[in-house]
Amino acid sequence: MDDLNTVIGLQKSLRNGQVSSKEITQDYLKRIRSRDKQINSFINLNHEVSIGQAEIADKMIAKGKATALTGIPIAHKDIFCTKHLPTTCGSKMLENFIAPYDATVISKLENAGAVLLGKTNMDEFAMGSSNETSYFGPVHNPWNPSCVPGGSSGGSAAAVAANLAPCATGTDTGGSIRQPASFCGLTGLKPTYGTVSRYGMIAYASSLDQAGPICHNAEDAGILYSFMLGFDPKDSTSIASEKYFFALENNKNASKFENLTIGLPKIGFQTSELDTALSEIQRVLEGLGHKFVEIELPNIEASIPSYYVIASAEASTNLSRYDGVRFGYRCEAPKNLQDLYVRTRSEGFGEEVKRRILTGTYALSVGYFDQYYLKAQKVRRLIARDFQTAFADVDLILTPTTPSTAFELEALVDNPIEMYQQDIFTVPVNLAGLPAISIPCGFRNEMPIGAQFIADAFNEDLLISVSREFQKVTDFHNRIPSSSR
């Protein structure tokens, strides 16, 4: 892969004066115009804003005031509020909404000199595992346009895989960074809950949502994350501690992570191609001095029902604000207040969003709260305890990221239960609030396979370091779709 499509490669070229941020940004915007009709990874662009930010970045570089991200174009999932572009959440409900402020993630990256390239397509309100629920149409996987890119951050992943952006932001509620990263042959980091501010990130499930980067490699992901993290007084779930801050320059942490013990849990739903890919990553890491042991996560298979009860309940509460009164879509000529509410929400939300709202409302209703929601929270506590028990004996846990490679468009649209099972390996991490990373580790029928490392809370530096070790001696992360060359 051309270094000019990675953050590190672009950074070097900008510092050496080989190319300007304006030229890089213009090149990416040109690629988007010519290629994205087939992929549908972007919802909104603003060429004037992008070029203007690039020109400012070039001046900062000339003055010697550049950060590691100054002049680097970044695509943002359309769930982050931006005052320069509409924030739609992939929904008719917010089709024309322009926020009066920037999300903290956006402002942090902009303050670091990054260039806002555009807003990427996503499953409506981040509800989906295939990027087929978007009001703006499905996103296509650059490796095979007849397949899904994963969801809900599928637009971000597809844009990076197609070389329409060097990196992107995403959000992960139950695997929505890691699953599309796996399907698109990328590196996706889901940070510890609370390390990245959720202020200005439109809520799906508040106790689960977390923002993170999607990049070609772990080094790029570490750079983005180091600018995204940090306490935010505007977010009550933000963690007021800097103990999780890390630096990756010159492998400062390399000696800290020698001779690791990595756990292999016994989990169902694995296929032969996944076993083969995990055997390869195990062989490589054993050659680097790490060892593997089998571990038990006894409650892990209860994570899917627990997750969908909790997430749907929180979605029911969070999405109650979309009522046609204050902002967003409003139905035409309502007869009365009840008609306004019913028709606005019926017309403004898609089928999957309605399904989850109804599920969540039912789980929270009188007579069912204890039976469903409270029980799901108890299971969540058991899953978190399983991880803590495991981390008493191991440094990391290795699993597949997904049960299979990317499936075909519309293959699971009419089977929501099977669609939900796509998250079996990723959901437990969100329930426990832990960090995890997906990295490419193989291919099957020319489609990428992802492996997931899970760490104890605040150990993102360990995830990045081990992933970089693996990527130094393999080239899976350097492979790109033929259409993206």
C-alpha positions as CSV (number, residue, x, y, z in Angstrom):
1,M,0.0,0.0,0.0
2,D,1.2,3.5,-0.8
3,D,2.4,5.3,2.3
4,L,0.5,8.4,1.1
5,N,-2.7,6.6,2.2
6,T,-1.6,6.3,5.8
7,V,-1.4,8.9,8.6
8,I,2.3,8.1,9.2
9,G,3.1,8.3,5.5
10,L,1.2,11.6,4.9
11,Q,2.8,13.0,8.1
12,K,6.3,12.4,6.7
13,S,5.5,13.9,3.3
14,L,3.9,17.0,4.8
15,R,6.9,17.6,7.2
16,N,9.4,17.1,4.3
17,G,7.6,19.5,2.1
18,Q,6.9,16.9,-0.6
19,V,3.2,17.8,-0.7
20,S,0.9,20.3,1.0
21,S,-2.2,19.5,3.0
22,K,-4.3,21.4,0.4
23,E,-3.0,19.1,-2.4
24,I,-3.7,16.0,-0.3
25,T,-7.2,17.2,0.5
26,Q,-7.9,18.1,-3.1
27,D,-6.8,14.6,-4.2
28,Y,-9.1,12.9,-1.7
29,L,-12.0,15.0,-2.6
30,K,-11.4,14.2,-6.3
31,R,-11.3,10.5,-5.5
32,I,-14.6,10.7,-3.6
33,R,-16.2,12.4,-6.5
34,S,-15.1,9.8,-9.0
35,R,-15.3,6.6,-6.9
36,D,-17.9,7.0,-4.1
37,K,-21.0,6.5,-6.3
38,Q,-20.3,2.8,-6.3
39,I,-19.5,2.6,-2.6
40,N,-21.9,5.2,-1.0
41,S,-19.6,5.8,1.9
42,F,-20.1,9.6,2.3
43,I,-23.3,11.4,3.1
44,N,-22.1,15.0,3.2
45,L,-19.1,17.0,2.0
46,N,-18.2,20.7,2.2
47,H,-15.3,21.4,-0.2
48,E,-14.8,25.0,0.9
49,V,-14.5,24.0,4.6
50,S,-12.1,21.2,3.8
51,I,-9.8,23.3,1.6
52,G,-10.0,26.2,4.1
53,Q,-8.9,23.9,6.9
54,A,-6.1,22.5,4.8
55,E,-4.8,26.0,4.0
56,I,-4.7,26.8,7.7
57,A,-2.8,23.5,8.3
58,D,-0.2,24.4,5.7
59,K,0.4,27.7,7.5
60,M,0.9,25.9,10.8
61,I,3.3,23.5,9.2
62,A,5.3,26.4,7.7
63,K,5.5,28.0,11.1
64,G,6.8,24.8,12.7
65,K,3.7,24.5,14.9
66,A,2.4,21.3,13.5
67,T,1.1,18.3,15.6
68,A,1.2,14.7,14.4
69,L,-2.3,15.3,12.8
70,T,-1.8,18.7,11.3
71,G,-2.9,18.6,7.7
72,I,-4.2,15.1,7.8
73,P,-7.7,14.7,6.2
74,I,-10.1,12.7,8.4
75,A,-13.6,11.4,7.6
76,H,-16.1,11.5,10.4
77,K,-19.0,9.2,11.1
78,D,-22.2,11.2,10.7
79,I,-23.1,10.7,14.3
80,F,-20.8,13.5,15.6
81,C,-22.3,16.9,15.6
82,T,-20.5,19.4,13.3
83,K,-21.4,23.0,12.8
84,H,-19.9,23.0,9.3
85,L,-22.0,20.1,8.0
86,P,-25.3,18.4,8.6
87,T,-25.4,15.6,11.2
88,T,-28.0,13.1,10.0
89,C,-27.2,9.9,11.9
90,G,-28.2,8.1,8.7
91,S,-31.8,9.0,9.3
92,K,-34.7,10.9,7.7
93,M,-35.4,12.2,11.2
94,L,-32.2,14.4,11.1
95,E,-31.8,14.7,7.3
96,N,-31.5,18.6,7.5
97,F,-30.2,19.0,11.0
98,I,-27.1,21.2,11.4
99,A,-25.8,21.4,15.0
100,P,-24.8,24.8,16.5
101,Y,-21.6,23.3,17.9
102,D,-18.9,20.6,17.3
103,A,-18.7,17.4,19.2
104,T,-15.7,17.2,21.5
105,V,-14.1,14.5,19.3
106,I,-14.5,16.9,16.3
107,S,-13.1,19.9,18.1
108,K,-10.1,18.0,19.6
109,L,-9.1,16.7,16.2
110,E,-9.7,20.1,14.6
111,N,-7.6,21.8,17.2
112,A,-4.8,19.3,16.4
113,G,-4.9,20.5,12.8
114,A,-6.8,17.7,11.2
115,V,-8.9,18.5,8.1
116,L,-12.6,17.5,8.1
117,L,-13.0,15.6,4.9
118,G,-16.7,14.8,5.1
119,K,-19.4,12.9,7.0
120,T,-19.7,9.1,6.4
121,N,-22.7,6.9,5.9
122,M,-23.9,4.7,8.8
123,D,-26.7,2.5,10.0
124,E,-29.6,4.7,11.1
125,F,-28.8,5.9,14.7
126,A,-26.0,3.4,14.8
127,M,-28.5,0.5,14.9
128,G,-27.2,-2.3,12.6
129,S,-24.4,-4.6,11.7
130,S,-24.4,-4.2,8.0
131,N,-24.9,-0.5,7.1
132,E,-28.1,-1.4,5.3
133,T,-30.5,0.5,7.6
134,S,-29.3,4.0,6.5
135,Y,-31.9,6.3,5.0
136,F,-29.3,7.3,2.4
137,G,-28.9,3.8,1.1
138,P,-26.6,0.9,1.9
139,V,-22.8,1.1,1.8
140,H,-20.9,-1.4,-0.4
141,N,-17.7,-3.2,0.7
142,P,-14.8,-2.1,-1.5
143,W,-13.4,-5.7,-1.5
144,N,-16.7,-6.9,-3.1
145,P,-19.5,-4.4,-3.8
146,S,-22.1,-7.2,-3.5
147,C,-21.2,-7.6,0.2
148,V,-21.8,-5.4,3.2
149,P,-19.0,-3.4,4.8
150,G,-20.3,-4.1,8.3
151,G,-22.0,-1.6,10.6
152,S,-22.8,0.7,12.0
153,S,-19.6,2.5,11.1
154,G,-19.6,0.9,7.7
155,G,-19.2,4.2,5.8
156,S,-16.1,5.1,7.7
157,A,-14.6,1.7,7.1
158,A,-15.5,1.6,3.5
159,A,-14.1,5.1,2.9
160,V,-10.7,4.1,4.4
161,A,-10.5,0.7,2.7
162,A,-11.3,2.4,-0.7
163,N,-8.6,5.0,-0.1
164,L,-11.1,7.8,0.0
165,A,-9.8,8.9,3.4
166,P,-6.5,8.0,5.2
167,C,-8.4,7.4,8.5
168,A,-11.8,7.9,10.0
169,T,-13.7,8.1,13.3
170,G,-16.4,5.6,14.3
171,T,-18.5,4.7,17.3
172,D,-18.8,1.3,18.9
173,T,-21.9,0.3,20.9
174,G,-21.7,-3.5,20.4
175,G,-18.9,-3.8,17.8
176,S,-19.6,-1.0,15.3
177,I,-15.9,-0.1,14.9
178,R,-14.4,-3.5,15.1
179,Q,-16.9,-5.4,12.9
180,P,-16.6,-3.1,9.9
181,A,-12.9,-2.9,10.4
182,S,-12.8,-6.7,10.2
183,F,-15.0,-6.9,7.1
184,C,-12.9,-4.2,5.3
185,G,-9.4,-5.4,6.2
186,L,-8.6,-2.5,8.6
187,T,-7.6,-1.8,12.1
188,G,-10.3,-0.5,14.4
189,L,-9.9,0.5,18.1
190,K,-12.8,0.5,20.6
191,P,-11.4,2.3,23.7
192,T,-12.2,1.8,27.4
193,Y,-15.6,3.3,28.2
194,G,-15.2,6.9,29.4
195,T,-11.7,7.6,27.9
196,V,-13.2,9.5,24.9
197,S,-15.9,12.1,25.4
198,R,-19.4,11.4,24.2
199,Y,-20.3,15.1,24.2
200,G,-21.9,15.9,20.8
201,M,-22.0,12.2,19.8
202,I,-25.7,11.5,19.2
203,A,-26.7,8.8,21.7
204,Y,-27.9,5.3,20.9
205,A,-27.2,3.5,24.2
206,S,-25.4,5.8,26.6
207,S,-23.8,3.2,28.8
208,L,-22.3,1.4,25.8
209,D,-21.4,4.0,23.1
210,Q,-17.8,4.8,22.7
211,A,-15.9,6.6,19.9
212,G,-12.7,5.4,18.4
213,P,-10.5,5.4,15.2
214,I,-10.6,3.3,12.1
215,C,-7.3,3.2,10.2
216,H,-5.1,1.0,8.0
217,N,-2.7,0.1,10.8
218,A,-2.3,0.1,14.6
219,E,0.3,2.9,14.6
220,D,-2.2,5.3,12.8
221,A,-4.9,4.2,15.3
222,G,-2.7,5.0,18.2
223,I,-2.0,8.5,16.9
224,L,-5.7,9.3,16.4
225,Y,-6.6,7.9,19.8
226,S,-4.0,9.9,21.6
227,F,-5.7,13.1,20.3
228,M,-9.3,11.9,20.9
229,L,-8.9,10.8,24.5
230,G,-9.1,12.9,27.7
231,F,-11.4,14.1,30.4
232,D,-14.3,16.4,29.2
233,P,-16.3,18.3,31.9
234,K,-19.2,18.4,29.4
235,D,-19.6,14.6,29.6
236,S,-20.6,13.1,33.0
237,T,-19.3,9.7,31.9
238,S,-15.9,11.0,31.0
239,I,-13.1,9.7,33.2
240,A,-11.1,12.3,35.1
241,S,-7.8,10.6,34.9
242,E,-4.8,10.8,32.6
243,K,-3.4,7.4,33.7
244,Y,-4.5,5.9,30.4
245,F,-2.6,8.4,28.3
246,F,0.2,6.8,26.3
247,A,2.9,7.8,23.7
248,L,3.8,5.6,20.8
249,E,6.8,7.4,19.5
250,N,10.0,5.4,19.2
251,N,8.3,2.3,20.7
252,K,8.6,3.7,24.2
253,N,6.4,1.0,25.6
254,A,7.9,-1.9,23.6
255,S,10.0,-3.3,26.5
256,K,7.0,-3.1,28.8
257,F,5.1,-5.8,26.9
258,E,7.5,-8.7,26.4
259,N,6.6,-12.3,27.1
260,L,2.8,-11.7,27.3
261,T,0.3,-14.4,28.3
262,I,-2.7,-14.4,25.9
263,G,-5.9,-16.1,26.6
264,L,-7.9,-18.2,24.1
265,P,-11.5,-18.5,25.3
266,K,-13.7,-21.4,24.3
267,I,-16.5,-19.8,22.4
268,G,-19.0,-21.3,19.9
269,F,-19.8,-20.0,16.4
270,Q,-16.2,-20.3,15.1
271,T,-15.6,-21.6,11.6
272,S,-12.7,-23.4,10.1
273,E,-11.4,-20.3,8.3
274,L,-11.5,-18.3,11.5
275,D,-9.6,-21.1,13.3
276,T,-6.9,-21.0,10.5
277,A,-6.5,-17.3,10.7
278,L,-6.2,-17.4,14.5
279,S,-3.7,-20.2,14.3
280,E,-1.6,-17.9,12.1
281,I,-1.7,-15.0,14.5
282,Q,-0.9,-17.4,17.3
283,R,2.1,-18.8,15.5
284,V,3.5,-15.3,14.7
285,L,3.1,-14.1,18.3
286,E,4.6,-17.2,19.8
287,G,7.6,-16.6,17.6
288,L,7.8,-13.2,19.2
289,G,8.0,-14.6,22.7
290,H,4.4,-14.6,23.8
291,K,2.5,-17.6,25.0
292,F,-1.1,-18.7,24.8
293,V,-3.4,-20.5,27.3
294,E,-7.0,-21.6,27.2
295,I,-9.4,-19.6,29.4
296,E,-13.1,-19.8,30.4
297,L,-15.6,-17.1,29.9
298,P,-18.7,-19.0,31.2
299,N,-21.3,-16.3,30.6
300,I,-20.2,-15.0,27.3
301,E,-22.9,-16.6,25.2
302,A,-25.6,-14.8,27.3
303,S,-24.1,-11.5,26.0
304,I,-26.3,-11.1,22.9
305,P,-29.7,-11.2,24.7
306,S,-28.4,-9.1,27.5
307,Y,-26.9,-6.5,25.2
308,Y,-30.0,-6.2,23.0
309,V,-32.3,-5.7,26.0
310,I,-30.0,-3.0,27.6
311,A,-29.2,-1.2,24.3
312,S,-32.8,-1.2,23.1
313,A,-34.0,0.1,26.5
314,E,-31.5,3.0,26.4
315,A,-32.4,3.7,22.8
316,S,-36.1,3.9,23.7
317,T,-35.2,6.6,26.2
318,N,-32.6,8.5,24.1
319,L,-34.8,8.6,21.0
320,S,-37.8,9.9,22.8
321,R,-36.5,13.4,22.1
322,Y,-37.3,13.1,18.4
323,D,-41.0,14.1,18.6
324,G,-41.3,16.7,15.9
325,V,-41.5,19.6,18.4
326,R,-38.0,20.9,18.9
327,F,-35.8,19.8,16.0
328,G,-35.6,17.2,13.2
329,Y,-38.3,15.9,10.9
330,R,-41.9,16.9,11.5
331,C,-44.9,15.4,9.8
332,E,-47.1,17.6,7.6
333,A,-50.3,19.1,9.0
334,P,-50.8,17.2,12.2
335,K,-54.3,17.0,13.5
336,N,-53.4,17.2,17.1
337,L,-50.4,16.6,19.5
338,Q,-50.8,12.8,19.5
339,D,-51.0,12.8,15.7
340,L,-47.8,14.9,15.6
341,Y,-46.0,12.4,17.7
342,V,-47.2,9.3,16.0
343,R,-46.8,10.3,12.4
344,T,-43.5,12.1,13.0
345,R,-41.9,9.1,14.6
346,S,-43.6,6.6,12.2
347,E,-42.4,8.5,9.1
348,G,-39.0,9.7,10.5
349,F,-37.6,6.4,11.8
350,G,-36.7,3.3,9.8
351,E,-37.9,-0.2,10.5
352,E,-34.8,-1.4,12.6
353,V,-34.9,1.7,14.8
354,K,-38.6,1.2,15.4
355,R,-38.0,-2.4,16.3
356,R,-35.4,-1.5,18.9
357,I,-37.5,1.3,20.3
358,L,-40.5,-1.0,20.7
359,T,-38.3,-3.7,22.2
360,G,-36.7,-1.3,24.7
361,T,-40.1,0.3,25.7
362,Y,-41.5,-3.2,26.3
363,A,-38.5,-4.2,28.5
364,L,-38.9,-1.0,30.6
365,S,-42.6,-1.3,31.0
366,V,-44.4,-2.0,34.2
367,G,-44.4,-5.7,35.0
368,Y,-41.5,-6.5,32.7
369,F,-38.7,-4.3,34.0
370,D,-37.5,-6.9,36.5
371,Q,-38.0,-9.8,34.2
372,Y,-36.0,-8.3,31.3
373,Y,-34.0,-5.1,32.0
374,L,-32.9,-5.9,35.5
375,K,-32.0,-9.5,34.6
376,A,-30.0,-8.2,31.7
377,Q,-28.1,-5.9,33.9
378,K,-27.3,-8.8,36.3
379,V,-26.0,-10.8,33.4
380,R,-23.9,-7.8,32.3
381,R,-22.3,-7.8,35.8
382,L,-21.5,-11.6,35.5
383,I,-19.8,-11.0,32.1
384,A,-17.7,-8.2,33.5
385,R,-16.7,-10.4,36.4
386,D,-15.7,-13.2,33.9
387,F,-13.3,-10.8,32.2
388,Q,-11.8,-9.7,35.5
389,T,-11.2,-13.3,36.6
390,A,-9.5,-14.0,33.2
391,F,-7.3,-10.9,33.4
392,A,-5.9,-12.2,36.8
393,D,-4.1,-14.8,34.7
394,V,-3.6,-13.3,31.3
395,D,-2.5,-10.0,29.8
396,L,-4.7,-10.2,26.7
397,I,-7.6,-12.2,25.2
398,L,-7.7,-13.2,21.6
399,T,-10.9,-14.0,19.7
400,P,-12.2,-13.7,16.1
401,T,-13.8,-10.3,15.5
402,T,-16.7,-11.7,13.6
403,P,-18.2,-15.2,13.0
404,S,-17.5,-15.0,9.2
405,T,-16.2,-12.7,6.5
406,A,-18.5,-10.1,5.1
407,F,-21.9,-11.5,4.0
408,E,-23.8,-10.4,0.9
409,L,-26.2,-7.4,0.9
410,E,-29.7,-8.3,1.9
411,A,-28.7,-11.8,3.0
412,L,-29.7,-11.2,6.6
413,V,-32.2,-8.2,6.3
414,D,-35.2,-10.4,7.0
415,N,-33.5,-12.4,9.8
416,P,-32.8,-9.9,12.6
417,I,-31.8,-12.7,15.0
418,E,-29.1,-14.0,12.8
419,M,-28.0,-10.4,12.1
420,Y,-27.7,-9.8,15.8
421,Q,-25.5,-12.9,16.1
422,Q,-22.8,-11.2,14.0
423,D,-21.9,-9.3,17.2
424,I,-21.3,-12.4,19.4
425,F,-17.5,-11.7,19.7
426,T,-17.7,-8.0,20.1
427,V,-20.7,-7.3,22.3
428,P,-19.2,-8.7,25.6
429,V,-16.4,-6.0,25.4
430,N,-19.0,-3.2,25.5
431,L,-21.0,-4.8,28.3
432,A,-17.8,-4.9,30.4
433,G,-16.6,-1.4,29.3
434,L,-13.2,-2.8,28.1
435,P,-10.9,-1.8,25.3
436,A,-10.5,-4.0,22.2
437,I,-8.9,-3.8,18.8
438,S,-9.6,-5.6,15.5
439,I,-6.7,-6.2,13.1
440,P,-6.6,-8.0,9.7
441,C,-5.1,-11.5,10.1
442,G,-6.0,-13.3,6.9
443,F,-8.2,-13.7,3.9
444,R,-10.9,-16.2,2.7
445,N,-12.1,-16.0,-0.9
446,E,-10.3,-12.7,-1.2
447,M,-12.3,-11.2,1.7
448,P,-10.5,-10.0,4.9
449,I,-10.7,-11.8,8.2
450,G,-10.2,-9.9,11.5
451,A,-8.8,-10.9,14.9
452,Q,-9.7,-9.2,18.1
453,F,-7.5,-8.5,21.1
454,I,-9.2,-7.6,24.3
455,A,-7.4,-5.9,27.2
456,D,-8.2,-4.9,30.8
457,A,-9.5,-1.3,31.2
458,F,-7.1,1.5,30.3
459,N,-4.6,-0.8,28.5
460,E,-5.0,0.6,25.0
461,D,-1.2,1.0,24.8
462,L,-0.9,-2.8,25.2
463,L,-3.4,-3.4,22.4
464,I,-1.6,-1.0,20.1
465,S,1.8,-2.4,20.9
466,V,0.9,-6.0,20.3
467,S,-1.0,-5.1,17.1
468,R,2.0,-3.2,15.8
469,E,4.3,-6.2,16.6
470,F,2.1,-8.4,14.5
471,Q,1.8,-5.9,11.7
472,K,5.6,-5.4,11.5
473,V,6.0,-9.1,10.4
474,T,2.9,-9.5,8.3
475,D,1.3,-7.6,5.4
476,F,-2.4,-8.2,5.8
477,H,-2.9,-4.6,6.8
478,N,-1.1,-3.3,3.7
479,R,-3.4,-5.1,1.2
480,I,-6.1,-3.0,-0.4
481,P,-9.0,-3.8,-2.8
482,S,-8.0,-3.8,-6.5
483,S,-10.6,-1.0,-7.1
484,S,-8.8,1.2,-4.6
485,R,-5.4,1.2,-6.2
